[in-house]
Amino acid sequence: MILFLLSHHGGLPAPFIAAAEAGLLRALPEGSLDDAALGPACGLIVTMHADQIALAERAALLDGFLARGGRILVNGHLLRPFVAGVSGFIPSGAGRLPDLALSPLAPHALFDGIPREAFQARRGVAGFYGRGHVPPPAGARPITGIGSDCAPLDWEWRHPGGGLLFCHAGNDLWTTLDDASLTARLARNICGWLADAALAERAA
């Protein structure tokens, strides 16, 4: 089961409704995030609208989830990091076009079947995908760079216990594409990546 953490901002986004109807994903109000909810889950989606103060207060809970092999996708500007070794959001330069240029640094399952250049602009506007980065913990793998110095806008970090954290320091990933079919593919990729550890365990 994948949990989609609902914030005050709204309900489950349209690209994830099919997964919810198939029983693969469940929307969870952020106030209900506890051991009981995380117990049967393999993955957790955190949006850019999440209550970061509440998440920071649940740092031990989330660390325990990663320690037992869970996977977390975090979107947004982290200002109150809830994972040890993660620093706060740093804007990219002065926001000029070169400061917002995206550079793929490594392949990742989240982007399978999606041209990486499709994220560079939405409705002709650059910077919608991201305008800075969150410095990662030691040992993290940079996935997407931003600006001339390719600061890690996207990165993946493996917890010592085996779980994975993917951090995207920008708008919610599923809001960054113009093409509805690519957005649907991205939502499927997200669910597939979050469920991968659980599927591997079943096959073992």
N, C-alpha and C positions, 0 to 999 in steps of 0.2 A: 504494500500500500504506500502511495505517495501522498504526502500532506501538502496542501497549498494553504499557506498561512494568510488568512484574511485580515486585512487592516480595516481601519475606520473608513478607508477610501471607497470601498465598494465590494461587490460580490466577485464570483469566479469569472475571470476573463473568458470570452467566447472561444479562443483557441484551445482551452482545456476542458470544455464541456463534454466533448466526445469521450475523453479519458475518464471523466467522472461518471458518465452514463455507463461506461463499460466496467465500472467498479475498480479501476486501476488507480484512481485519485480521489481524495476526499478533501473538501474545503473545511478548514478548521479556523474558527475565530481565534485571534492571537491570544486572547485572554484564557483560552482553554488549552494552551500549550503546556503539557506536563508529562510526567513519566508514563502515565496511563495512555496518553495519546501517542507518544513517540514509541512506546513499546513494540507495537506490531508494524511500525513504519520502516521503510527502507530508504526513503528520501524525503526531503523537506524543501519547499520553495518559499523563499523570503522575498517580498517585493520591496520596491524603493520607498513605499509608504509605511513600512513596518515601524512600530514603536521601538526605537533603538534603546531607549532607557529600559523597557521591559525585557528586551533581548539580553542586554548586558546583565540584568539581574538573574537571568536564566543561563548564564555562561557555563556553569558547571553541568547543567542539564544537557546543553548542546555539545559540550566537550565529551560527555558520556556517550551521547548518540554517535559522534564521530569515532569514539574509541571502540565501539562495538561494530564498526564497519558501515555505519550510515553515511549517506551522501547529502550534502546541502548545497543548494544554489542560492546565492545572495546577490541581489540587485541593489544599486543605489550608492549614494555617497555615505559611506560608513564614517560617522563622527564619534560613535561610542562603540568601538570594536568589541566583539564578544568572544574572540578567539585570541589566545595568547600569542604575542608576536606580530599582530596585525596593527598597523598604524592608521591614523585618520586620513581622510580624503585630502588630496592635493590637486588644485586646479592646474590645467595645462596651459602654461604661458599666459598670454594676454587675450586668448580666445580668438586670435587671427586664424585664417584658413590653414596655414602650415602647422599651427599648434593643434589642429583638430584632425590632421591626417592620420588615418588608421593603417597599421602595418601588421599583416598576419605574421606571427612569430613561430607558431607551431600548429599542426592540425589538431582537431578535437572533435569528438563525437557530436557535440552540440551543433556543429556547423556542417555535418555531412550532407551533401547534396545541395548546399546553399553557397552561391558565389560570395566570397568574402567582400568583394567590392560593393555588393548590394547594401551593405551596412554603412557605406561612407556618407550617404546623404538620404534624407527622407523628404519627399516633396521638394527636392532641390536644395534643402537646407543641411549644411554640414554641422556636425556637433550634436545631432540628436542622439546618436549612439552613445556618446560620452564626451566629457569635457575635462577629464583629469584621470587620476588613478588613486588607488589605495595601495600603499606599499605592502607587499606580501611578507609572510613569514619566511625565514631562511629555508631554502630547499624547495620553494614553490616553483612551478613551471610556468613561465610567461606564455600566454596564448595570443593576445592581441596587444600591440603597442600603439601609443598615441604620441603625436608630435615628432619633432626631429630627433629626439633622444629615445623614442620608442618606449616611453614609460609604460609599465604593465597595467593597462586598463582592464584586461582580463587575465586571470591566472588561476591555476589549479594547485592545490596543496594537499598532500597526503598526510593525514594524522598518523602519529606513531602506532595507533591501534588499528590502522587500516582504512578508515573512512576517508572520504574525499570532500573537499570544500572548493567550489568554483565561485570566484568572486568577479562580478561584473560591475564596475564602478560607473554606472550610467543609468539611463532610463531602463525600465523593465524590458528585457530582451525582446519579448514578443510584441512590443510597440514600436520597434525600430525599423521595420521593413514596410515598403509600399505595396508589395505583392502579397495578396491574401494566400496564395498557394504556398509561397515560401514561408509565411508566418505559420501556416498549418504544419508544414514540415518541421519548422523549428520547434513547435510545441511537442510534436511527436519525438523529436530528437532529445528534448529535455527530459521527457518522461522515460525514454529508453535509457538515457545515461543514468538517471536517478535509480532506475530499477535494475540496472546491470548487475550490481553486487548480489541482489536477491536472486536473480535468475541463475547466476553462476553457482550460488550456494545450492539451489534446487537440483542443478545438473550434476553436482559433485557426488 
